Amino acid sequence: MTVSTMLSLLSEGFVTSLLIFVLTLLFSMPLGLAVMFGRRSRLTPLRGFIKAYISIMRGTPLMLQLMVVFYGPKLLLGVTVLGNWRFTAVIVAFVINYAAYFAEIYRGGIESIPRGQYEAAQVLGYTKAQTFFKIILPQMVKRVIPAVTNEVITLVKDTSIARIISMQELIYSGYAFLKGSHGYSGLLWPIFFTGVYYLAFNGILTLLFGRIEKRLQYFS
């Protein structure tokens, strides 16, 4: 087997991992903002529900949540989901898990902003929406960037969990050389190449978020 053949097969798995990563961020970050507002709501039932949801998402393994989402409709409800349910289940499980983490990060960022900021905006005649989007949100984003960066990098590695339901992501593609799925068996070195993919991708993300953090120094 040539290196080019191995890299081609690993790249196919990396594309799947990349899709999981992008779609998870695309949906979980705004959902996390909505969950954060629910967490801070004055409605006791809603606040209690959100607290319970966050506790479950943070207190149980993502792998377990993925298995429940994937097998649940059939085993618990007797419903057979058509279409590409395997991929959809991965996205659903990852989104609801990461939304809980982002919600707590956002909440910490907002609650760290002095109350005087709100009072000053009120004196200047800002509405609640204007206060949030023009004053609070930019400062919150700056404060939460380091924590968000950690979660994003963790997400890159967590995409490998999708292999538990036979999703052919990067690690699954590398492991296939070990068990013989690609026509080759007993090959361990392709597994090490998967680490190169993760290191390169995380390195790019670290540089990107570093630049974003520098730009947000304006709000110091």
DOMARLUM-259150 format. One line per 4 residues: number of its first residue (from 0); for each residue z, x, y of N, C-alpha, C. Coordinates in steps of 0.001 Angstrom, whole numbers, padded with zeros to 6 digits. Layout:
NUM) Z,X,Y,Z,X,Y,Z,X,Y  ...
//
This chain:
0) 000000,000838,-001198,000000,000000,000000,000000,000874,001248  -000878,000549,002196,-000947,001315,003433,000059,000778,004444  000379,001629,005416,001314,001215,006469,000736,000065,007276  -000588,000091,007507,-001223,-000969,008294,-001098,-002327,007598
4) -001214,-002339,006274,-001059,-003590,005518,000369,-004110,005650  001316,-003194,005523,002717,-003577,005630,003035,-004113,007026  002550,-003435,008074,002804,-003866,009440,002149,-005207,009739  000978,-005431,009155,000284,-006705,009351,001098,-007866,008786
8) 001648,-007670,007589,002448,-008718,006951,003780,-008925,007674  004386,-007828,008115,005634,-007948,008867,005398,-008634,010219  004243,-008362,010812,003930,-008965,012112,003811,-010480,012008  003318,-010952,010884,003234,-012397,010669,004640,-013011,010673
12) 005549,-012337,010008,006934,-012808,010001,007562,-012723,011379  007212,-011679,012137,007766,-011505,013480,007294,-012615,014409  006066,-013065,014241,005553,-014167,015068,006389,-015423,014856  006757,-015683,013600,007618,-016838,013307,008986,-016661,013955
16) 009552,-015456,013839,010847,-015179,014470,010766,-015357,015981  009655,-014911,016556,009458,-015027,018003,009366,-016488,018434  008685,-017298,017637,008582,-018728,017933,009953,-019397,017898  010749,-019049,016883,012103,-019597,016779,012909,-019203,018013
20) 012810,-017948,018400,013531,-017419,019554,013138,-018151,020833  011847,-018242,021102,011354,-018843,022349,011713,-020325,022429  011456,-021070,021357,011723,-022503,021374,013220,-022797,021468  014039,-021966,020825,015487,-022152,020917,015960,-021990,022356
24) 015510,-020946,023022,015895,-020737,024421,015352,-021843,025314  014110,-022231,025081,013456,-023237,025912,014224,-024553,025930  014795,-024927,024780,015501,-026205,024699,017020,-026075,024853  017593,-024984,024364,019059,-024880,024365,019641,-024557,025737
28) 018910,-023811,026561,019467,-023453,027871,019614,-024672,028788  018577,-025515,028945,018786,-026725,029757,019731,-027723,029091  019688,-027818,027752,020614,-028710,027056,022050,-028244,027267  022251,-026927,027276,023582,-026380,027529,024108,-026778,028898
32) 023209,-026869,029881,023608,-027291,031224,024074,-028743,031199  023346,-029601,030467,023731,-031009,030340,025067,-031141,029611  025246,-030336,028567,026503,-030367,027813,027654,-029909,028695  027390,-028920,029530,028426,-028424,030441,028887,-029517,031396
36) 027930,-030292,031926,028300,-031393,032822,029133,-032431,032061  028760,-032692,030808,029537,-033618,029984,030940,-033106,029731  031033,-031799,029536,032335,-031159,029299,033248,-031287,030511  032660,-031346,031710,033428,-031444,032953,033494,-032878,033487
40) 032990,-033821,032702,032945,-035215,033148,034347,-035797,033316  034447,-036802,034200,035708,-037499,034388,035899,-038590,033340  034839,-038895,032579,034928,-039899,031525,035604,-039278,030308  036783,-039718,030005,037566,-039137,028914,036862,-039196,027555
44) 036260,-040348,027168,035572,-040396,025864,034420,-039392,025772  033629,-039294,026846,032507,-038348,026853,033020,-036921,026779  034044,-036619,027573,034609,-035275,027579,035178,-034911,026207  035826,-035881,025566,036378,-035643,024236,035293,-035415,023200
48) 034217,-036202,023296,033096,-036046,022365,032453,-034669,022508  032246,-034262,023752,031620,-032960,024005,032514,-031827,023524  033816,-031954,023741,034754,-030926,023273,034694,-030797,021750  034634,-031942,021067,034568,-031935,019605,033262,-031291,019130
52) 032164,-031640,019790,030851,-031065,019452,030861,-029544,019609  031383,-029084,020740,031432,-027640,020991,032322,-026939,019969  033447,-027554,019648,034366,-026967,018660,033702,-026823,017291  032945,-027833,016892,032268,-027795,015596,031177,-026728,015595
56) 030397,-026690,016657,029297,-025720,016732,029810,-024278,016762  030913,-024053,017473,031459,-022704,017583,032348,-022329,016403  032872,-023345,015711,033825,-023076,014635,033236,-023020,013250  031954,-023385,013103,031297,-023333,011796,030086,-022411,011862
60) 029707,-021791,010753,028574,-020850,010761,027245,-021548,011049  026390,-020865,011768,025049,-021380,012041,024292,-021633,010738  024521,-020798,009738,023854,-020974,008452,024218,-022330,007838  025490,-022690,007915,025944,-023977,007384,025308,-025129,008157
64) 025268,-025012,009457,024658,-026051,010291,023182,-026224,009952  022500,-025111,009721,021084,-025168,009358,020888,-025890,008026  021739,-025597,007064,021636,-026245,005757,021889,-027745,005862  022856,-028145,006698,023150,-029571,006885,021962,-030285,007525
68) 021381,-029666,008554,020231,-030277,009234,019037,-030391,008285  018804,-029344,007491,017621,-029329,006622,017765,-030274,005423  018926,-030215,004750,019120,-031022,003539,019738,-032392,003815  020373,-032552,004982,021086,-033776,005287,020289,-035066,005187
72) 019111,-035142,005832,018354,-036400,005787,018066,-036885,004370  017769,-035966,003468,017441,-036352,002085,018696,-036653,001268  019677,-035761,001330,020857,-035892,000472,021882,-036893,000989  022007,-037010,002306,023013,-037911,002863,022460,-039292,003204
76) 021187,-039320,003641,020605,-040583,004094,019500,-041107,003182  019066,-040271,002251,017980,-040682,001361,016641,-040768,002050  016497,-040065,003168,015259,-040098,003955,014457,-038834,003692  013198,-038992,003354,012304,-037847,003178,011536,-037625,004475
80) 011769,-036506,005112,011116,-036207,006385,009776,-035557,006113  008732,-036124,006697,007380,-035595,006492,007053,-034534,007541  005923,-033864,007334,005496,-032838,008284,006188,-031507,008022  006124,-030638,009004,006705,-029304,008868,008212,-029354,009167
84) 008958,-030050,008308,010384,-030247,008537,011177,-028947,008474  010711,-027998,007669,011436,-026735,007531,011565,-026044,008888  010458,-025929,009594,010465,-025275,010899,011233,-026118,011922  011013,-027436,011869,011703,-028333,012803,013218,-028260,012617
88) 013659,-028219,011363,015095,-028134,011079,015696,-026862,011654  014960,-025768,011556,015428,-024495,012116,015635,-024630,013624  014648,-025192,014308,014728,-025325,015765,015878,-026252,016155  016007,-027385,015467,017077,-028342,015780,018446,-027689,015608
92) 018652,-027012,014474,019938,-026376,014202,020251,-025285,015223  019268,-024462,015538,019488,-023371,016489,019756,-023913,017891  019020,-024944,018281,019179,-025486,019639,020559,-026093,019833  021004,-026934,018886,022311,-027575,019075,023449,-026558,018977
96) 023229,-025481,018221,024248,-024433,018130,024331,-023638,019427  023198,-023161,019898,023201,-022302,021084,023495,-023082,022361  023167,-024375,022392,023486,-025179,023567,024989,-025213,023794  025764,-025258,022708,027225,-025273,022823,027739,-023968,023436
100) 027173,-022854,023002,027597,-021564,023542,027191,-021416,025012  025971,-021816,025318,025522,-021720,026711,026344,-022632,027613  026721,-023805,027107,027526,-024737,027900,028846,-024097,028318  029488,-023402,027396,030767,-022749,027712,030567,-021569,028658
104) 029458,-020871,028513,029161,-019772,029439,028940,-020315,030850  028145,-021389,030946,027904,-022001,032256,029204,-022513,032871  030026,-023155,032049,031289,-023701,032544,032175,-022597,033118  032229,-021477,032400,033014,-020349,032896,032478,-019827,034209
108) 031144,-019805,034334,030525,-019329,035572,030821,-020233,036749  030716,-021540,036541,030970,-022497,037621,032439,-022501,038029  033320,-022461,037040,034749,-022526,037351,035276,-021242,037993  034464,-020177,037951,034882,-018926,038591,034536,-018896,040078
112) 033769,-019880,040525,033373,-019924,041932,034487,-020572,042755  034932,-019928,043823,036056,-020444,044623,035801,-021853,045150  036847,-022646,045199,036749,-024021,045689,036279,-024059,047132  036546,-023005,047870,036142,-022951,049276,034647,-023066,049480
116) 033867,-022657,048475,032408,-022764,048570,031989,-024230,048685  032636,-025085,047905,032326,-026513,047944,032739,-027115,049292  033923,-026704,049761,034436,-027254,051012,033569,-026827,052190  033102,-025580,052172,032241,-025092,053249,030917,-025851,053262
120) 030361,-026119,052075,029103,-026865,051977,029276,-028285,052495  030440,-028875,052213,030719,-030237,052673,030802,-030285,054192  031427,-029271,054780,031534,-029183,056244,030151,-029069,056879  029250,-028344,056203,027890,-028153,056723,026992,-029365,056485
124) 027514,-030371,055804,026750,-031591,055612,025870,-031618,054378  026104,-030702,053434,025316,-030674,052202,025738,-031822,051284  024764,-032394,050611,025086,-033378,049576,025564,-032626,048333  026069,-033374,047331,026539,-032734,046105,025399,-032006,045397
128) 024223,-032631,045382,023062,-032023,044728,022643,-030749,045454  022590,-030806,046780,022217,-029620,047565,023231,-028500,047385  024516,-028873,047352,025565,-027872,047149,025388,-027163,045821  025106,-027950,044782,024971,-027352,043450,023755,-026444,043360
132) 022589,-026956,043758,021354,-026207,043557,021147,-025059,044551  021659,-025209,045761,021419,-024178,046782,022545,-023156,046905  023764,-023552,046522,024912,-022654,046715,025567,-022253,045396  025910,-023238,044586,026676,-022959,043367,025805,-022351,042265
136) 024644,-022959,042003,023798,-022504,040888,023367,-021042,041008  022876,-020591,042177,022478,-019168,042275,023639,-018213,041978  024837,-018550,042473,026000,-017694,042213,026412,-017752,040742  026325,-018957,040157,026674,-019113,038749,025740,-018281,037872
140) 024441,-018340,038169,023456,-017600,037373,023773,-016116,037386  024095,-015586,038561,024426,-014166,038663,025646,-013812,037818  026648,-014679,037834,027894,-014386,037119,027750,-014486,035603  026838,-015337,035140,026734,-015554,033693,025663,-014690,033031
144) 024874,-013968,033816,023776,-013179,033234,024249,-012223,032131  025344,-011453,032310,025771,-010553,031219,026093,-011298,029933  026798,-012434,030043,027145,-013209,028852,025906,-013837,028222  024989,-014329,029057,023744,-014908,028550,022912,-013844,027843
148) 022896,-012643,028405,022158,-011538,027778,022675,-011278,026371  023984,-011265,026211,024571,-011060,024878,024147,-012150,023904  024156,-013410,024373,023766,-014525,023508,022293,-014442,023130  021458,-014048,024077,020016,-013944,023810,019747,-012861,022767
152) 020422,-011729,022894,020245,-010651,021919,020782,-011072,020548  021882,-011800,020548,022402,-012327,019284,021403,-013280,018647  020743,-014095,019473,019748,-015036,018969,018606,-014318,018262  018171,-013192,018817,017095,-012420,018185,017466,-012097,016741
156) 018701,-011648,016541,019153,-011289,015189,019421,-012528,014333  019877,-013602,014975,020187,-014822,014229,018947,-015506,013659  017772,-015196,014204,016553,-015811,013657,016388,-015485,012175  017009,-014399,011728,016915,-014014,010312,017620,-015021,009402
160) 018526,-015834,009973,019237,-016830,009172,018280,-017885,008637  017140,-018049,009297,016173,-019068,008876,015669,-018842,007451  015805,-017623,006960,015326,-017354,005608,016147,-018082,004547  017323,-018604,004910,018172,-019298,003939,017489,-020557,003415
164) 016561,-021129,004215,015798,-022288,003740,014334,-021899,003514  014139,-020603,003183,012808,-020062,002844,011817,-020116,003995  012319,-019978,005218,011434,-019854,006368,010944,-018418,006424  009650,-018223,006485,009095,-016879,006360,009106,-016139,007698
168) 010318,-015796,008126,010473,-015011,009358,010422,-013519,009020  010847,-012668,009947,010677,-011224,009798,011407,-010646,008588  012689,-010959,008430,013454,-010417,007301,012891,-010921,005978  012490,-012182,005940,011898,-012752,004725,010643,-011968,004348
172) 009824,-011627,005347,008591,-010865,005096,008892,-009476,004568  009958,-008843,005109,010321,-007517,004625,010910,-007559,003229  011730,-008574,002974,012356,-008721,001660,011329,-009023,000574  010213,-009622,000976,009162,-009964,000008,008601,-008719,-000679
176) 008626,-007578,-000001,008147,-006334,-000607,009123,-005844,-001678  010365,-006269,-001554,011383,-005855,-002516,011317,-006701,-003789  011057,-007992,-003605,011061,-008887,-004764,009683,-009153,-005349  008616,-008654,-004681,007277,-008746,-005263,006413,-009890,-004799
180) 006785,-010590,-003735,006011,-011748,-003274,004655,-011367,-002683  004525,-010165,-002155,003265,-009717,-001572,002416,-008924,-002570  002799,-008935,-003819,002076,-008157,-004823,002651,-006771,-004998  003704,-006455,-004247,004396,-005176,-004368,005863,-005484,-004655
184) 006491,-004685,-005477,007905,-004933,-005779,008678,-003617,-005770  009969,-003721,-005508,010834,-002545,-005521,010652,-001630,-004330  010023,-002141,-003252,009815,-001316,-002059,010899,-001628,-001028  011726,-000640,-000757,012828,-000843,000181,012451,-000464,001614
188) 011542,000496,001760,011282,001017,003105,010702,-000006,004084  009947,-001042,003644,009521,-002038,004632,010686,-002760,005304  011835,-002854,004587,013015,-003475,005186,013466,-002704,006425  013378,-001374,006354,013781,-000555,007497,012847,-000765,008692
192) 011576,-001060,008408,010641,-001308,009500,010980,-002595,010248  011604,-003559,009545,012005,-004776,010252,013030,-004439,011334  013852,-003427,011066,014828,-002990,012072,014157,-002457,013316  012994,-001818,013134,012249,-001290,014282,011785,-002441,015176
196) 011321,-003525,014549,010897,-004701,015307,012059,-005255,016133  013208,-005412,015492,014372,-005956,016193,014822,-005036,017330  014853,-003733,017056,015282,-002781,018083,014333,-002790,019278  013029,-002823,019013,012039,-002822,020094,012154,-004092,020935
200) 012270,-005220,020259,012341,-006496,020977,013623,-006594,021799  014731,-006200,021205,016001,-006234,021936,016010,-005244,023089  015331,-004108,022907,015231,-003135,023984,014479,-003705,025179  013395,-004429,024912,012620,-005058,025982,013456,-006113,026704
204) 014181,-006923,025926,015015,-007965,026522,016137,-007368,027375  016721,-006278,026900,017794,-005620,027658,017280,-005121,029004  016099,-004515,029006,015493,-004040,030257,015171,-005211,031183  014643,-006291,030606,014281,-007468,031400,015496,-008086,032072
208) 016561,-008290,031303,017760,-008893,031880,018455,-007941,032850  018300,-006637,032620,018849,-005664,033551,018184,-005779,034915  016869,-005991,034912,016132,-006145,036174,016512,-007452,036864  016673,-008511,036062,017080,-009794,036631,018454,-009668,037287
212) 019357,-008975,036608,020715,-008801,037145,020680,-008018,038450  019809,-007033,038546,019698,-006250,039780,019201,-007115,040930  018210,-007940,040638,017654,-008802,041674,018693,-009798,042191  019568,-010219,041317,020580,-011208,041703,021760,-010581,042447
216) 021735,-009274,042648,022781,-008636,043441,022801,-009171,044871  021698,-009803,045243,021586,-010436,046577,022722,-011442,046812  023169,-012063,045695,024183,-013102,045824,025607,-012547,045722  025745,-011217,045810,027097,-010621,045731,027919,-011032,046955
//
